[in-house]
């Protein structure tokens, strides 16, 4: 809503969150931060993590998930430990927020 930038959503939860944030004029950036982790990919490279969005006014990273693959869960756990200002928005949290 603020910048007019296109937000590319992979999942239906992401699209609903984006629509909610825009409709309520909540300041956020979409996938702007990528963090190197201490984890390795299958090929031995440094694994990175890009949270879905960052709530600017709350200084909070948000990950939107319906299901965690094992490698994604490890990276999420690392992010949460390293950046405690992170929050997981899964189906139950999205219902609490009246987004679903």
ZAKE-318679 format. One record per residue: residue in three letters; chain; x, y, z of N, C-alpha, C in turn. Coordinates in pm, 1 decimal. Example, Ala and Ser with C-alpha at 12.3 -4.5 7.8 and 13.67 -1.06 7.14 Angstrom:
2
R    r  c     neast    nnorth       nup    caeast   canorth      caup     ceast    cnorth       cup
R  ALA  A    1319.0    -569.0     780.0    1230.0    -450.0     780.0    1320.0    -330.0     780.0
R  SER  A    1285.0    -225.0     708.0    1367.0    -106.0     714.0    1290.0       3.0     787.0
***
This chain:
100
R    r  c     neast    nnorth       nup    caeast   canorth      caup     ceast    cnorth       cup
R  UNK  A      82.2    -119.7       0.0       0.0       0.0       0.0      85.9     125.1       0.0
R  UNK  A     197.0     122.9      71.0     277.5     243.8      88.2     367.2     270.8     -31.8
R  UNK  A     436.5     167.1     -77.7     533.4     186.8    -185.7     478.5     149.1    -321.8
R  UNK  A     373.2      70.4    -323.8     318.8      23.2    -450.5     399.3     -90.4    -511.6
R  UNK  A     500.9    -139.3    -436.9     581.6    -249.7    -488.0     497.9    -376.6    -496.2
R  UNK  A     527.3    -457.4    -597.8     459.7    -585.0    -612.0     516.6    -682.5    -509.1
R  UNK  A     429.5    -756.3    -443.9     469.5    -859.2    -348.5     441.2    -993.4    -413.4
R  UNK  A     545.5   -1074.5    -430.2     528.9   -1206.1    -490.0     509.6   -1306.9    -378.3
R  UNK  A     392.0   -1366.6    -375.4     356.8   -1462.3    -270.6     360.1   -1603.2    -329.1
R  UNK  A     420.9   -1694.4    -254.0     430.2   -1833.3    -298.4     308.4   -1912.2    -251.2
R  UNK  A     268.6   -1889.9    -127.0     158.2   -1965.6     -70.6      35.3   -1880.4     -46.0
R  UNK  A     -76.1   -1948.9     -22.0    -201.7   -1876.9      -0.3    -199.3   -1798.3     130.7
R  UNK  A    -130.1   -1849.6     233.2    -120.1   -1775.5     358.3     -46.1   -1643.8     336.1
R  UNK  A      60.7   -1649.0     257.9     137.0   -1527.1     230.2      49.8   -1423.2     162.9
R  UNK  A     -29.0   -1464.3      65.7    -116.8   -1371.2      -5.5    -219.3   -1309.2      89.5
R  UNK  A    -275.0   -1390.3     178.7    -373.6   -1338.3     273.9    -308.6   -1238.4     370.5
R  UNK  A    -185.8   -1267.5     414.6    -115.4   -1175.7     504.4     -85.8   -1045.2     433.1
R  UNK  A     -35.7   -1053.5     311.5      -5.1    -933.7     234.0    -130.4    -848.2     214.2
R  UNK  A    -240.7    -912.3     178.3    -366.8    -839.7     160.5    -409.3    -772.3     291.5
R  UNK  A    -396.7    -844.7     402.9    -433.7    -790.6     534.1    -347.6    -669.8     571.0
R  UNK  A    -216.1    -682.6     553.0    -126.5    -572.6     588.6    -153.7    -450.0     502.5
R  UNK  A    -175.0    -471.6     373.9    -204.3    -359.1     284.5    -338.5    -294.3     317.6
R  UNK  A    -440.1    -375.3     342.8    -573.1    -321.2     372.7    -572.4    -239.7     501.6
R  UNK  A    -486.6    -280.2     595.7    -480.5    -211.2     724.9    -365.9    -110.6     732.8
R  UNK  A    -300.7     -87.0     618.8    -192.6      11.5     607.1     -86.2      -7.9     714.7
R  UNK  A     -42.7    -133.8     728.7      62.3    -169.9     823.1     195.0    -166.5     748.0
R  UNK  A     292.2     -93.0     800.9     422.5     -79.2     735.5     501.8    -208.6     745.2
R  UNK  A     540.2    -261.2     628.9     620.2    -382.5     626.4     708.4    -383.1     501.5
R  UNK  A     811.9    -463.0     508.1     893.2    -490.4     389.7     882.3    -639.4     363.6
R  UNK  A     884.5    -676.7     237.4     865.4    -816.1     197.5     998.7    -875.6     154.2
R  UNK  A    1042.8    -976.8     226.8    1163.3   -1053.5     196.2    1283.6    -964.9     163.6
R  UNK  A    1308.2    -865.9     248.4    1418.7    -771.3     227.2    1546.2    -811.7     299.5
R  UNK  A    1536.0    -900.2     398.2    1651.7    -937.3     478.5    1687.4   -1083.4     455.6
R  UNK  A    1813.7   -1109.8     426.7    1863.8   -1246.2     414.2    1982.6   -1260.8     507.6
R  UNK  A    1976.9   -1362.3     592.4    2079.1   -1383.0     694.1    2158.4   -1509.5     665.5
R  UNK  A    2291.6   -1502.9     669.7    2370.0   -1626.3     664.1    2353.8   -1699.6     797.6
R  UNK  A    2343.8   -1830.7     793.2    2328.5   -1910.4     915.0    2454.8   -1994.0     935.6
R  UNK  A    2470.6   -2054.0    1051.8    2583.2   -2144.6    1072.0    2558.2   -2282.3    1010.4
R  UNK  A    2442.4   -2301.1     950.4    2405.4   -2428.9     890.0    2461.6   -2438.8     748.6
R  UNK  A    2471.2   -2560.3     698.3    2522.0   -2585.0     562.8    2412.6   -2647.3     477.4
R  UNK  A    2418.9   -2617.9     348.2    2327.9   -2681.0     253.5    2380.3   -2821.6     222.6
R  UNK  A    2304.7   -2896.7     144.6    2346.6   -3032.1     105.8    2477.1   -3030.1      26.6
R  UNK  A    2504.6   -2918.5     -38.5    2628.1   -2907.6    -117.3    2742.3   -2845.8     -37.1
R  UNK  A    2718.1   -2819.1      91.0    2823.8   -2767.7     177.0    2834.6   -2616.0     182.4
R  UNK  A    2745.6   -2546.4     112.0    2747.4   -2399.7     116.0    2677.3   -2349.7     241.9
R  UNK  A    2704.2   -2225.6     276.9    2637.7   -2163.9     391.3    2489.1   -2147.8     358.8
R  UNK  A    2405.7   -2197.9     448.3    2261.6   -2183.0     430.4    2220.8   -2042.8     473.2
R  UNK  A    2130.8   -1984.1     398.8    2078.9   -1851.7     433.8    1931.5   -1863.4     468.5
R  UNK  A    1882.1   -1760.2     534.7    1740.4   -1757.2     571.9    1683.7   -1620.1     540.0
R  UNK  A    1572.6   -1618.9     471.5    1502.8   -1495.1     437.5    1362.6   -1500.4     497.1
R  UNK  A    1338.3   -1429.0     606.1    1202.2   -1425.5     661.2    1106.5   -1364.4     558.7
R  UNK  A     981.3   -1403.0     568.4     883.1   -1353.8     472.2     866.7   -1203.1     476.2
R  UNK  A     860.5   -1148.0     594.7     841.8   -1003.5     601.6     897.7    -946.3     730.7
R  UNK  A     907.7    -816.6     731.2     955.2    -741.9     847.0     852.5    -633.8     876.6
R  UNK  A     797.8    -635.7     998.9     703.7    -532.5    1041.0     784.7    -413.7    1091.6
R  UNK  A     786.9    -307.9    1015.0     873.8    -193.1    1040.6     845.2    -129.4    1176.2
R  UNK  A     720.2     -98.0    1203.8     686.2     -25.9    1326.4     701.6    -110.9    1452.3
R  UNK  A     701.9    -242.6    1436.2     716.2    -332.6    1551.1     856.3    -391.3    1562.8
R  UNK  A     942.9    -363.5    1464.1    1077.3    -420.5    1462.7    1069.7    -572.1    1481.3
R  UNK  A     991.6    -637.9    1391.6     967.1    -780.1    1407.7     974.9    -851.2    1272.8
R  UNK  A    1052.1    -960.7    1271.0    1058.0   -1046.8    1153.5     946.0   -1149.2    1162.6
R  UNK  A     878.9   -1173.5    1050.8     767.0   -1266.1    1047.6     795.1   -1375.6     945.0
R  UNK  A     774.7   -1499.7     987.9     779.3   -1614.1     897.8     638.6   -1670.6     889.7
R  UNK  A     588.2   -1686.8     767.1     454.7   -1739.3     744.0     471.0   -1883.3     696.2
R  UNK  A     414.8   -1977.4     769.9     433.6   -2117.6     736.3     306.8   -2197.7     754.6
R  UNK  A     281.2   -2283.6     659.2     177.1   -2383.8     672.5     238.0   -2514.8     718.1
R  UNK  A     357.7   -2544.9     667.0     426.6   -2670.0     696.5     576.9   -2645.1     690.5
R  UNK  A     651.6   -2703.9     783.0     796.7   -2691.4     784.8     862.2   -2817.6     731.0
R  UNK  A     943.9   -2802.4     627.2    1035.7   -2909.8     590.8    1145.5   -2909.6     696.9
R  UNK  A    1215.9   -3020.2     712.3    1315.8   -3031.7     819.4    1421.5   -2921.8     811.1
R  UNK  A    1476.5   -2896.2     691.4    1581.6   -2794.4     679.8    1527.8   -2654.6     709.6
R  UNK  A    1404.0   -2629.1     672.5    1343.9   -2498.1     700.2    1320.1   -2480.8     849.8
R  UNK  A    1284.3   -2587.2     917.9    1262.3   -2580.1    1061.9    1393.0   -2548.3    1134.5
R  UNK  A    1501.8   -2610.1    1092.8    1632.2   -2582.0    1153.9    1669.9   -2435.5    1136.0
R  UNK  A    1649.2   -2384.1    1015.5    1682.7   -2243.5     990.1    1592.7   -2150.6    1069.6
R  UNK  A    1463.4   -2183.4    1080.9    1371.5   -2101.3    1159.9    1415.0   -2099.4    1306.1
R  UNK  A    1449.3   -2215.4    1360.6    1492.4   -2221.8    1500.4    1617.7   -2137.3    1522.3
R  UNK  A    1708.8   -2138.8    1424.5    1828.1   -2054.3    1434.0    1788.2   -1906.5    1434.5
R  UNK  A    1699.7   -1867.5    1342.2    1658.3   -1727.0    1334.0    1594.4   -1682.0    1464.8
R  UNK  A    1505.4   -1761.5    1518.2    1435.4   -1725.2    1641.4    1533.0   -1709.1    1758.2
R  UNK  A    1631.5   -1796.3    1764.6    1732.0   -1786.5    1871.7    1819.2   -1662.4    1852.7
R  UNK  A    1858.0   -1635.0    1729.4    1948.4   -1524.9    1698.6    1876.1   -1390.4    1697.6
R  UNK  A    1753.9   -1389.9    1650.8    1671.9   -1268.8    1642.4    1540.8   -1295.1    1717.8
R  UNK  A    1541.4   -1275.7    1849.6    1420.3   -1304.6    1927.9    1301.5   -1215.2    1892.4
R  UNK  A    1325.2   -1114.7    1811.2    1215.0   -1030.0    1762.9    1153.0   -1092.2    1637.0
R  UNK  A    1152.3   -1224.2    1631.6    1092.6   -1298.6    1520.8     967.6   -1369.5    1569.2
R  UNK  A     874.4   -1388.0    1476.2     748.3   -1452.3    1512.8     702.8   -1541.2    1398.5
R  UNK  A     649.7   -1656.3    1434.7     595.7   -1750.0    1337.0     445.7   -1728.3    1323.8
R  UNK  A     401.7   -1707.6    1201.2     259.1   -1695.8    1175.4     216.1   -1821.1    1100.6
R  UNK  A     169.8   -1920.7    1176.2     117.0   -2042.8    1118.5     -35.2   -2032.7    1116.4
R  UNK  A    -100.9   -2141.9    1083.1    -246.7   -2136.4    1069.3    -314.6   -2087.7    1196.6
R  UNK  A    -274.2   -2140.3    1311.5    -341.9   -2099.0    1435.4    -316.5   -1952.0    1467.1
R  UNK  A    -193.8   -1904.5    1443.4    -163.8   -1761.6    1470.1    -240.7   -1672.7    1373.0
R  UNK  A    -250.1   -1712.5    1248.5    -324.0   -1633.5    1149.3    -472.4   -1626.2    1184.9
R  UNK  A    -524.2   -1732.1    1243.0    -664.5   -1729.3    1289.2    -678.9   -1634.5    1408.9
R  UNK  A    -581.0   -1638.3    1500.6    -583.3   -1546.0    1615.7    -582.2   -1400.7    1569.3
R  UNK  A    -508.5   -1373.4    1461.8    -496.2   -1238.3    1409.0    -613.7   -1200.5    1316.9
R  UNK  A    -708.5   -1291.7    1300.9    -824.3   -1273.4    1212.6    -784.3   -1251.2    1066.8
R  UNK  A    -676.3   -1316.0    1026.6    -634.1   -1309.3     886.6    -693.8   -1426.7     810.4
R  UNK  A    -712.0   -1538.4     878.8    -779.8   -1656.1     817.7    -918.1   -1669.8     878.1
***
